[in-house]
Amino acid sequence: MSARDVLGAVRGVLPVGPTARRRARTTARVAAWTGAGVVGATSLAAAGVSGLAAFFVRRVVTPVHERPDDVRVLAVDLDPALPGGPTVTVTADPQTRAPGRYVLLLDGGRRAAQVGDVVREERGSVVRRLLEVPEGGLEPGTARWSGTVHVGDPSAAGLPFEDVVVPTPLGGMPAWFVPVGPARRGAAAGGGGDTWAVLVHGRGATREECLRALPVLHRLGLPCLVPAYRNDKDAPASSAGTYGLGDTEWLDVEAAVLHALDRGAREVVLVGWSMGGAIVLQLATRSWTADRVRAMVLDSPVVDWRDVLEHAARQHHIPRPVGRLGMAMLAHPSARALLGVQAPIDVTRLDWVVRADELGVPLLLLHAGDDDVVPIGPSRRLAAARPDLVVFRDFPGAQHTKEWNTDPDRWEREVARFLLEHL
């Protein structure tokens, strides 16, 4: 299999842009050259498979800072006489059919229109309530569907905040600090507000992902810290510029915990979404600050990276042996240059079902059975393995990290009940 063959295979299973094509060519050539040098011409096909495996894994560890529009706005009706108010019609797909509150991100995320419940479905389209029209209006065209209903910073959720900088070995990481006034202290955080919440977003997301959780945590009297971590768009990059799948990012969240402790916190609640859940689990078991972690709340968490990567391979029609080869390469020191990772990542170490006995603090797991990015199975198995610590709640129809969106009242109720019980 030549480099051209590998590139053709990759193009068939994954969306490939110009940069990705260049990387695929390089990966395939290196893999083919290596294979030929070791075992001769018969290894060229195997080298091609290695190139595809490397390309697959590389896409997982490469940060994504810009996402394309994924929905079309077909019509906007602002007639105030409409029963229930204005509506917006968008193309139909599983995410636009889901119940709840969402936003249409416009102009690369600089503007957002808030949408509410489904009014009706028509052929190929969905009509939803239009809750808020952004400055500049909303016209037919393309947009990106998102569960990040508060766009910008904590002020979008109606909360005061401070921009702070968390010192780390890589440099200062930006963070939002949301304080609580004296009248708010005491619900869950103790009379002095000495329990803080540290909120961690997921892969390819931003700190905005955490904004949905701030109001309920604020009502509970928890000062909140929302840090960026390495390789975020607004944060220092690691030397490789790639994700460690939680295996390195936890150090930046540890620095955020230290920042909280230096400013009066005695203990912390860790809250994480998706890969942010994997980061939180690493910190809670590896950091010397782990004894200050009082509880964890994880939404759509990556509990087992092997399971997630195998699922992604199936989605992209990558043969199972190729996906497994990619994971083996990820763990092998000699593959660092080929994959672009800073250090080998052994995904078997990132399986918290196997490592369930290492957990030592109460954990609330919120997950959806139809999550098509991070399957729910490992969360269920972790809950079954540690019923003494883990509270599991399924949110049907929420897909990935949209549990709050589908039922914000229930999400906040579950979180409040759990924290009031364990703080």
C-alpha positions as CSV (number, residue, x, y, z in Angstrom):
1,M,0.0,0.0,0.0
2,S,1.5,3.3,-1.1
3,A,1.2,6.7,0.5
4,R,-1.4,7.5,-2.2
5,D,-3.4,4.4,-1.2
6,V,-3.3,5.4,2.5
7,L,-4.5,8.9,1.6
8,G,-7.3,7.5,-0.4
9,A,-8.4,5.3,2.4
10,V,-8.3,8.1,4.8
11,R,-10.3,10.4,2.5
12,G,-13.0,7.7,2.4
13,V,-13.5,7.4,6.1
14,L,-12.8,10.9,7.5
15,P,-13.4,14.5,6.5
16,V,-10.0,15.7,5.4
17,G,-8.9,19.3,4.7
18,P,-5.7,20.5,3.2
19,T,-3.7,20.4,6.4
20,A,-4.9,17.0,7.3
21,R,-4.0,15.8,3.8
22,R,-0.5,17.0,4.2
23,R,-0.2,15.2,7.5
24,A,-1.6,12.0,6.1
25,R,0.9,12.1,3.2
26,T,3.8,12.6,5.7
27,T,2.4,9.9,8.0
28,A,2.0,7.4,5.2
29,R,5.5,8.1,3.8
30,V,7.1,7.7,7.2
31,A,5.2,4.5,7.9
32,A,5.9,3.1,4.5
33,W,9.6,3.9,4.7
34,T,9.8,2.4,8.2
35,G,8.1,-0.7,7.2
36,A,10.2,-1.2,4.1
37,G,13.4,-0.7,6.0
38,V,12.4,-3.3,8.6
39,V,10.8,-6.2,6.8
40,G,11.1,-5.3,3.1
41,A,8.5,-4.9,0.4
42,T,5.9,-7.2,2.0
43,S,5.6,-4.7,4.8
44,L,4.4,-1.9,2.6
45,A,0.7,-2.9,3.0
46,A,1.2,-3.1,6.8
47,A,2.9,0.3,6.7
48,G,-0.1,1.7,5.0
49,V,-2.4,0.4,7.7
50,S,-0.1,1.9,10.2
51,G,-0.4,5.2,8.4
52,L,-4.1,5.1,8.6
53,A,-4.0,4.1,12.3
54,A,-1.7,7.0,13.0
55,F,-3.8,9.4,11.1
56,F,-6.9,8.3,13.0
57,V,-5.3,8.8,16.4
58,R,-3.7,12.0,15.4
59,R,-7.1,13.5,14.8
60,V,-8.1,12.6,18.3
61,V,-5.2,14.3,20.0
62,T,-5.1,17.4,17.8
63,P,-7.0,20.4,19.3
64,V,-9.9,21.8,17.4
65,H,-10.4,25.5,17.8
66,E,-12.8,26.3,15.0
67,R,-15.8,24.2,14.1
68,P,-17.8,24.6,10.9
69,D,-21.4,25.5,10.7
70,D,-23.6,22.4,10.8
71,V,-27.2,23.6,10.4
72,R,-29.1,25.9,8.0
73,V,-31.5,28.5,9.2
74,L,-34.4,28.2,6.7
75,A,-36.8,30.8,8.0
76,V,-37.3,33.3,10.8
77,D,-40.7,34.5,11.9
78,L,-40.7,37.4,14.3
79,D,-44.4,38.1,14.2
80,P,-45.3,39.0,17.8
81,A,-48.9,37.8,17.2
82,L,-47.7,34.2,16.8
83,P,-49.0,31.9,19.6
84,G,-46.0,31.3,21.8
85,G,-43.9,34.0,20.2
86,P,-41.3,34.1,17.4
87,T,-40.0,30.9,15.7
88,V,-37.0,29.8,13.7
89,T,-37.0,27.0,11.2
90,V,-33.8,24.9,10.8
91,T,-32.8,21.8,9.0
92,A,-33.8,18.6,10.7
93,D,-31.3,16.2,12.3
94,P,-31.0,14.5,15.7
95,Q,-29.6,17.5,17.4
96,T,-32.1,20.0,16.1
97,R,-35.0,17.6,17.1
98,A,-33.8,17.3,20.7
99,P,-35.9,18.9,23.4
100,G,-34.7,21.8,25.4
101,R,-32.7,25.1,25.0
102,Y,-29.9,25.7,22.6
103,V,-28.2,28.4,20.6
104,L,-27.5,29.0,17.0
105,L,-24.0,30.4,16.8
106,L,-23.5,32.9,14.0
107,D,-20.5,34.6,12.4
108,G,-18.0,32.1,13.8
109,G,-19.5,32.2,17.3
110,R,-19.4,36.0,17.7
111,R,-23.2,36.2,17.9
112,A,-25.8,33.7,19.2
113,A,-29.6,33.3,18.9
114,Q,-31.3,31.3,21.7
115,V,-33.8,28.7,20.7
116,G,-36.3,26.8,22.8
117,D,-38.7,23.9,22.4
118,V,-39.8,22.2,19.2
119,V,-43.1,23.6,17.9
120,R,-43.5,21.2,15.1
121,E,-41.6,19.1,12.5
122,E,-42.1,19.6,8.8
123,R,-40.5,17.7,5.9
124,G,-36.8,18.0,6.4
125,S,-37.1,20.8,8.9
126,V,-37.8,21.7,12.5
127,V,-39.7,24.7,13.8
128,R,-38.5,25.9,17.2
129,R,-39.3,28.7,19.6
130,L,-36.9,31.7,19.1
131,L,-36.2,32.9,22.6
132,E,-33.6,35.6,21.9
133,V,-32.5,37.4,18.7
134,P,-28.9,38.6,18.7
135,E,-27.9,42.1,17.9
136,G,-27.7,42.4,14.1
137,G,-30.7,40.1,13.7
138,L,-31.2,36.6,12.5
139,E,-31.5,35.8,8.8
140,P,-31.6,32.5,6.7
141,G,-28.2,31.1,6.2
142,T,-25.7,28.8,8.0
143,A,-25.1,28.5,11.7
144,R,-23.6,26.1,14.3
145,W,-25.9,24.3,16.8
146,S,-24.6,24.4,20.3
147,G,-25.6,23.6,23.9
148,T,-23.5,26.5,25.2
149,V,-26.5,28.7,25.9
150,H,-24.5,31.4,27.6
151,V,-21.9,32.9,25.2
152,G,-19.0,35.0,26.3
153,D,-18.2,35.0,30.0
154,P,-20.1,34.6,33.3
155,S,-21.8,37.9,32.9
156,A,-23.9,36.2,30.1
157,A,-25.4,34.0,32.9
158,G,-26.0,37.2,35.0
159,L,-23.1,36.6,37.4
160,P,-20.3,38.9,38.5
161,F,-16.8,37.6,37.8
162,E,-13.1,38.5,37.7
163,D,-10.6,37.5,35.1
164,V,-7.7,35.9,36.9
165,V,-4.5,34.2,35.8
166,V,-3.5,30.8,37.2
167,P,0.3,30.2,37.2
168,T,1.4,26.9,35.7
169,P,4.8,25.6,34.5
170,L,3.7,26.4,30.9
171,G,2.7,30.0,31.8
172,G,-0.3,31.8,33.0
173,M,-3.7,30.1,32.3
174,P,-6.7,32.4,32.0
175,A,-9.6,31.7,34.3
176,W,-12.8,33.2,35.5
177,F,-13.5,33.6,39.2
178,V,-17.1,33.9,40.2
179,P,-17.4,35.0,43.8
180,V,-20.3,34.7,46.2
181,G,-21.5,37.5,48.5
182,P,-22.1,37.0,52.2
183,A,-25.8,36.5,51.6
184,R,-25.0,33.5,49.4
185,R,-22.6,31.7,51.7
186,G,-23.6,28.8,53.7
187,A,-26.0,26.7,51.6
188,A,-23.4,24.1,50.7
189,A,-20.0,25.8,51.0
190,G,-19.9,26.4,54.7
191,G,-20.4,29.7,56.4
192,G,-17.2,31.2,55.1
193,G,-17.5,29.9,51.5
194,D,-14.5,27.7,52.0
195,T,-15.6,25.1,49.5
196,W,-15.0,26.2,45.9
197,A,-16.0,24.6,42.6
198,V,-13.5,24.2,39.8
199,L,-15.1,23.6,36.4
200,V,-13.3,21.9,33.5
201,H,-14.5,21.9,29.9
202,G,-14.1,19.1,27.4
203,R,-12.1,18.4,24.3
204,G,-12.6,20.9,21.5
205,A,-14.8,23.1,23.8
206,T,-14.1,26.3,25.6
207,R,-14.7,27.6,29.1
208,E,-18.1,28.7,27.9
209,E,-19.2,25.1,28.1
210,C,-19.1,25.5,31.9
211,L,-21.3,28.5,32.1
212,R,-24.5,26.5,32.3
213,A,-23.5,25.2,35.7
214,L,-22.6,28.4,37.3
215,P,-26.1,29.6,38.4
216,V,-26.9,26.6,40.5
217,L,-23.4,26.5,42.0
218,H,-23.7,30.2,42.8
219,R,-27.0,29.6,44.6
220,L,-25.4,26.9,46.6
221,G,-22.8,29.4,47.9
222,L,-19.8,27.9,46.0
223,P,-17.2,30.3,44.7
224,C,-16.4,29.1,41.2
225,L,-13.1,29.0,39.2
226,V,-13.3,28.2,35.5
227,P,-9.8,27.7,34.2
228,A,-8.4,27.1,30.7
229,Y,-5.9,24.4,30.2
230,R,-3.0,23.7,27.9
231,N,-3.6,23.9,24.1
232,D,-6.9,25.9,24.6
233,K,-7.1,28.7,22.1
234,D,-6.6,31.3,24.8
235,A,-4.0,29.4,26.8
236,P,-0.3,28.5,26.5
237,A,0.4,25.4,24.3
238,S,2.4,22.4,25.3
239,S,5.6,21.7,23.4
240,A,3.8,19.3,21.1
241,G,0.6,21.3,20.9
242,T,-1.5,18.1,21.3
243,Y,-4.0,16.7,23.9
244,G,-2.8,14.3,26.5
245,L,-6.4,13.0,26.9
246,G,-6.3,14.1,30.5
247,D,-2.9,12.5,31.2
248,T,-1.2,15.9,31.1
249,E,-4.0,18.5,31.4
250,W,-4.7,17.5,35.0
251,L,-1.6,19.4,36.0
252,D,-3.2,22.7,34.8
253,V,-6.3,21.9,36.8
254,E,-4.2,21.1,39.8
255,A,-2.7,24.6,39.5
256,A,-6.2,25.9,39.5
257,V,-7.0,24.0,42.7
258,L,-3.8,25.5,44.2
259,H,-5.0,28.9,43.2
260,A,-8.3,28.3,45.0
261,L,-6.5,27.0,48.1
262,D,-4.2,30.0,48.2
263,R,-7.2,32.3,48.2
264,G,-9.1,30.8,51.1
265,A,-10.6,27.5,49.9
266,R,-10.2,24.5,52.1
267,E,-11.6,22.0,49.8
268,V,-13.0,21.8,46.2
269,V,-15.7,20.3,44.2
270,L,-14.5,19.2,40.7
271,V,-17.0,19.5,37.8
272,G,-16.1,18.2,34.4
273,W,-17.6,17.7,30.9
274,S,-16.5,15.0,28.5
275,M,-12.7,15.0,28.4
276,G,-12.9,17.4,31.3
277,G,-14.3,14.4,33.3
278,A,-11.2,12.4,32.3
279,I,-9.0,15.3,33.5
280,V,-10.9,15.5,36.8
281,L,-10.5,11.8,37.5
282,Q,-6.8,12.0,36.9
283,L,-6.4,14.9,39.3
284,A,-8.5,13.2,42.0
285,T,-6.2,10.2,42.0
286,R,-2.7,11.6,41.1
287,S,-2.5,15.1,42.5
288,W,-1.0,15.8,45.9
289,T,-4.1,18.1,46.3
290,A,-6.4,15.1,45.9
291,D,-7.2,15.1,49.7
292,R,-8.8,18.5,49.2
293,V,-11.3,17.1,46.7
294,R,-14.7,16.8,48.4
295,A,-16.9,15.6,45.6
296,M,-17.0,15.3,41.8
297,V,-19.8,16.0,39.3
298,L,-19.2,14.7,35.8
299,D,-21.3,15.3,32.7
300,S,-20.9,12.9,29.7
301,P,-17.5,12.0,31.1
302,V,-14.8,9.9,29.3
303,V,-14.5,7.1,31.8
304,D,-12.6,4.7,29.5
305,W,-10.7,6.2,26.5
306,R,-10.3,2.8,24.9
307,D,-14.1,2.5,24.7
308,V,-14.3,6.0,23.2
309,L,-11.7,5.4,20.6
310,E,-13.1,2.1,19.5
311,H,-16.5,3.8,19.2
312,A,-15.0,6.6,17.1
313,A,-13.3,4.0,14.8
314,R,-16.6,2.3,14.2
315,Q,-18.3,5.6,13.4
316,H,-15.7,6.3,10.8
317,H,-15.7,2.8,9.3
318,I,-12.2,2.1,10.4
319,P,-11.5,-1.6,10.8
320,R,-11.2,-2.6,14.5
321,P,-7.6,-3.9,14.1
322,V,-6.6,-0.5,12.7
323,G,-8.2,1.4,15.6
324,R,-6.4,-0.9,18.1
325,L,-3.1,-0.5,16.3
326,G,-3.6,3.3,16.7
327,M,-4.1,2.9,20.4
328,A,-1.0,0.7,20.6
329,M,1.0,3.3,18.7
330,L,-0.2,6.0,21.0
331,A,1.3,4.1,24.0
332,H,4.6,3.3,22.3
333,P,7.6,5.7,22.9
334,S,8.9,5.3,19.3
335,A,5.6,6.6,17.9
336,R,5.8,10.0,19.5
337,A,7.3,11.7,16.4
338,L,4.8,10.0,14.1
339,L,1.7,11.0,16.2
340,G,2.9,14.4,17.4
341,V,2.1,13.6,21.1
342,Q,4.3,15.1,23.9
343,A,4.5,11.7,25.7
344,P,3.2,8.2,25.2
345,I,-0.4,7.8,26.3
346,D,-1.4,4.4,27.6
347,V,-5.2,4.3,27.3
348,T,-5.4,1.2,29.4
349,R,-4.3,3.5,32.3
350,L,-7.3,5.8,31.5
351,D,-9.9,3.1,32.2
352,W,-11.7,4.1,35.4
353,V,-13.9,1.0,35.4
354,V,-10.8,-1.1,35.9
355,R,-9.4,1.5,38.4
356,A,-12.7,2.0,40.2
357,D,-11.2,0.9,43.5
358,E,-8.8,3.9,43.4
359,L,-11.7,6.4,43.7
360,G,-12.2,7.8,47.1
361,V,-14.7,10.7,47.0
362,P,-18.5,10.9,46.1
363,L,-19.1,11.1,42.4
364,L,-22.3,12.2,40.5
365,L,-22.4,10.8,36.9
366,L,-24.8,12.5,34.5
367,H,-24.9,10.8,31.0
368,A,-27.2,10.1,28.1
369,G,-28.0,6.7,26.6
370,D,-27.9,8.2,23.1
371,D,-24.5,9.9,23.5
372,D,-22.9,9.3,20.1
373,V,-19.5,10.8,21.1
374,V,-18.7,9.2,24.5
375,P,-20.9,6.1,24.9
376,I,-22.7,5.7,28.2
377,G,-21.5,2.1,28.9
378,P,-18.4,2.8,31.0
379,S,-20.3,5.3,33.1
380,R,-22.9,2.6,33.9
381,R,-20.2,0.1,34.6
382,L,-18.3,2.5,36.9
383,A,-21.5,3.1,38.8
384,A,-22.1,-0.6,39.2
385,A,-18.5,-1.1,40.4
386,R,-18.7,1.6,43.1
387,P,-22.3,1.9,44.3
388,D,-20.9,3.2,47.6
389,L,-19.5,6.3,46.0
390,V,-21.2,6.8,42.6
391,V,-24.6,8.2,41.9
392,F,-25.6,7.7,38.3
393,R,-28.4,9.6,36.5
394,D,-29.4,8.9,32.9
395,F,-30.7,11.8,30.8
396,P,-32.6,10.3,27.8
397,G,-32.3,12.1,24.6
398,A,-29.5,14.5,25.7
399,Q,-26.9,13.2,23.4
400,H,-23.4,14.5,24.3
401,T,-22.9,17.1,27.0
402,K,-26.4,18.4,26.6
403,E,-28.0,17.0,29.7
404,W,-28.6,20.5,31.1
405,N,-30.1,21.6,27.8
406,T,-32.7,18.9,27.6
407,D,-33.9,19.4,31.2
408,P,-32.1,22.2,33.1
409,D,-34.4,22.0,36.1
410,R,-33.7,18.3,36.6
411,W,-29.9,18.8,36.0
412,E,-29.7,21.6,38.6
413,R,-31.9,19.6,41.0
414,E,-29.7,16.5,40.8
415,V,-26.5,18.5,41.2
416,A,-27.9,20.5,44.2
417,R,-29.3,17.4,45.9
418,F,-26.0,15.6,45.5
419,L,-23.8,18.5,46.7
420,L,-26.1,19.3,49.7
421,E,-25.8,15.7,50.8
422,H,-22.0,15.5,50.5
423,L,-20.7,18.9,51.4
